[in-house]
Amino acid sequence: QFEVGQQVLAAGLMPILESMAVQSDNAEISRHIMAYVGLLNAVESAGQERPAATSAFASGRFAAPVYITYMQLIAEQAVFLDSFRTYADPALQAAFQKAQKADAFYNVQHLRDYVVRTRGDVRGSPYDASYVFDQSTAKVALLEALVGQANQTVLDLCRHDANRAAMLFRLLAGGAVIGIALVILMGF
C-alpha cells in the first residue's frame, strides 16, 4: 500500500514540478528541475520494476501482461535517464556515472538481459526472487541518493535566486525612498 501511495503522490506532484520548470524565468533553475523530474520518473519506474521482476522470479515466469509492463518500465527508465543526463549539471552527471558502476546497476542489467533472453521464462534461473529484490532495491537506493543530490541543487539555486531578488527589492525600495525624500526636499 505504501508504494501505491507513493505512486499517487508522485503522479500528482510531477505536473507541478514540470510546470515550475516551464514557468521559471531562470534557465539554470529550469534545467535543474528538468534533470530532477527525469530522475524522479526513473526512480518511480525502477520502483515499479522491482515487484514485477521479484514476483516473476518467485513464480518462475513472467505472465504476458507482466512481461509487457516490465519491458515498458525498462524502456521508460532509459528515456527518463536520458532526459536526466541531458539536463543534469556535470556534478550530477559524474555522480550518476559513479552510481552506474555500482554492482546493483550491473546486476539489474544482467537480470534484465536474462529475462529478455528467456522471453520471461525464468524457471531454473540462477537468480532467486530475494536476489532480484535485493539488487533492484539497491539500484533504487542509488537513484534515490541522486534524487537527494538533485533536490538539494534545485533548492540551493532557488534560495540563491530568492536572495538575489530580495536584495534587488531592497535596493529598489531604498532608491524609491531616497527619490521621494529628494522630491520632498526640493519642494521646500
C-alpha positions as a printed Julia matrix, in Angstrom:
188×3 Matrix{Float64}:
  0.0     0.0     0.0
  2.88    2.36    0.73
  4.24    2.02   -2.82
  0.8     2.7    -4.27
  0.56    5.83   -2.1
  3.98    6.94   -3.3
  2.94    6.42   -6.93
 -0.21    8.51   -6.46
  1.77   11.25   -4.72
  4.46   11.23   -7.39
  1.89   11.32  -10.16
  0.22   14.33   -8.54
  3.43   16.24   -7.94
  5.09   15.6   -11.28
  2.92   18.06  -13.26
  3.61   20.72  -10.63
  7.37   20.22  -10.93
  7.19   20.23  -14.71
  5.2    23.47  -14.7
  7.76   25.03  -12.36
 10.47   24.29  -14.92
  8.41   25.9   -17.67
  7.31   28.93  -15.64
 10.69   29.79  -14.14
 12.42   32.76  -15.69
 15.77   31.35  -14.57
 17.08   28.96  -17.23
 19.53   27.34  -14.83
 16.76   26.52  -12.35
 14.56   25.2   -15.17
 17.35   22.96  -16.41
 17.97   21.54  -12.95
 14.26   20.95  -12.37
 14.05   19.04  -15.65
 17.0    16.86  -14.58
 15.29   16.32  -11.23
 11.98   15.36  -12.91
 13.76   12.88  -15.2
 15.46   11.3   -12.21
 12.26   11.15  -10.15
 10.48    9.43  -13.02
 13.35    6.95  -13.39
 13.18    6.12   -9.68
  9.43    5.63   -9.95
  9.73    3.21  -12.85
 12.64    1.36  -11.17
 10.45    1.05   -8.09
  7.7    -0.49  -10.21
 10.16   -2.78  -11.99
 11.21   -4.31   -8.66
  7.91   -6.01   -7.7
  7.23   -7.11  -11.28
 10.6    -8.84  -11.52
 10.55  -10.2    -7.98
  7.14  -11.83   -8.33
  8.0   -13.25  -11.75
 11.23  -14.79  -10.48
  9.33  -16.19   -7.49
  6.77  -17.86   -9.77
  9.26  -18.91  -12.44
  7.8   -16.91  -15.3
  6.59  -13.53  -16.39
  2.92  -13.67  -17.3
  2.38  -11.99  -20.67
  0.92   -8.73  -19.26
  3.65   -8.52  -16.61
  6.35   -9.14  -19.22
  4.97   -6.34  -21.39
  4.78   -3.99  -18.41
  8.29   -4.98  -17.34
  9.69   -4.21  -20.78
  7.82   -0.88  -20.85
  9.25    0.06  -17.46
 12.76   -0.66  -18.7
 12.17    1.48  -21.81
 10.68    4.28  -19.71
 13.68    4.28  -17.4
 16.01    4.63  -20.36
 14.04    7.65  -21.62
 13.86    9.24  -18.17
 17.56    8.73  -17.53
 18.38   10.18  -20.95
 16.34   13.25  -20.01
 18.18   13.45  -16.69
 21.58   13.24  -18.4
 20.54   15.9   -20.93
 19.72   18.46  -18.23
 21.97   17.46  -15.33
 24.98   19.56  -14.47
 28.46   17.98  -14.6
 28.48   17.19  -10.86
 25.21   15.25  -11.07
 26.33   13.52  -14.25
 29.53   12.42  -12.52
 27.53   11.14   -9.54
 25.26    9.21  -11.91
 28.24    7.69  -13.74
 29.63    6.59  -10.39
 26.27    5.03   -9.42
 26.13    3.2   -12.75
 29.41    1.49  -11.88
 27.91    0.04   -8.69
 27.19   -3.68   -8.58
 23.44   -3.12   -8.32
 23.23   -1.37  -11.72
 25.33   -4.1   -13.31
 23.38   -6.92  -11.66
 19.96   -5.49  -12.54
 21.08   -5.16  -16.15
 22.14   -8.83  -16.12
 18.73   -9.77  -14.72
 17.04   -7.79  -17.48
 19.22   -9.42  -20.13
 18.35  -12.83  -18.75
 14.63  -12.05  -18.84
 14.88  -10.88  -22.45
 16.96  -13.91  -23.47
 14.49  -16.33  -21.91
 11.44  -14.3   -23.02
 10.26  -14.2   -19.43
 10.54  -17.93  -18.71
 12.81  -17.71  -15.67
 12.26  -21.26  -14.34
 15.59  -22.76  -13.4
 17.13  -19.31  -13.3
 20.41  -18.81  -11.46
 18.64  -15.9    -9.73
 16.1   -16.27   -6.95
 13.39  -13.77   -6.03
 15.23  -12.46   -2.96
 18.34  -11.71   -5.04
 16.21   -9.9    -7.62
 14.51   -7.89   -4.89
 17.8    -7.04   -3.15
 19.56   -5.93   -6.33
 16.57   -3.9    -7.51
 16.28   -2.29   -4.08
 19.98   -1.41   -4.1
 19.6     0.2    -7.54
 16.57    2.19   -6.4
 18.55    3.35   -3.35
 21.38    4.57   -5.59
 18.91    6.5    -7.72
 17.19    7.92   -4.64
 20.55    9.2    -3.37
 20.94   11.03   -6.68
 17.43   12.44   -6.26
 18.52   13.86   -2.92
 21.54   15.5    -4.53
 19.45   16.88   -7.41
 16.84   18.15   -4.96
 19.49   19.96   -2.93
 20.89   21.56   -6.06
 17.45   22.89   -7.06
 16.8    24.18   -3.55
 20.19   25.91   -3.38
 19.61   27.59   -6.74
 16.13   28.73   -5.72
 17.43   30.13   -2.43
 20.16   31.99   -4.24
 17.65   33.35   -6.76
 15.27   34.38   -3.95
 18.08   36.09   -2.03
 19.12   37.98   -5.16
 15.5    39.06   -5.76
 15.14   40.17   -2.12
 18.34   42.21   -2.35
 17.16   43.81   -5.58
 13.8    44.63   -3.97
 15.57   46.27   -1.0
 17.73   48.32   -3.37
 14.7    49.44   -5.37
 12.72   50.24   -2.23
 15.66   52.18   -0.81
 16.04   54.05   -4.1
 12.35   54.89   -4.07
 12.58   56.23   -0.5
 15.61   58.34   -1.43
 13.81   59.6    -4.56
 10.71   60.55   -2.54
 12.89   62.28    0.06
 14.67   64.27   -2.64
 11.35   65.34   -4.2
 10.07   66.45   -0.81
 13.3    68.3     0.0
 13.42   70.02   -3.4
  9.81   71.09   -2.97
 10.71   73.18    0.04
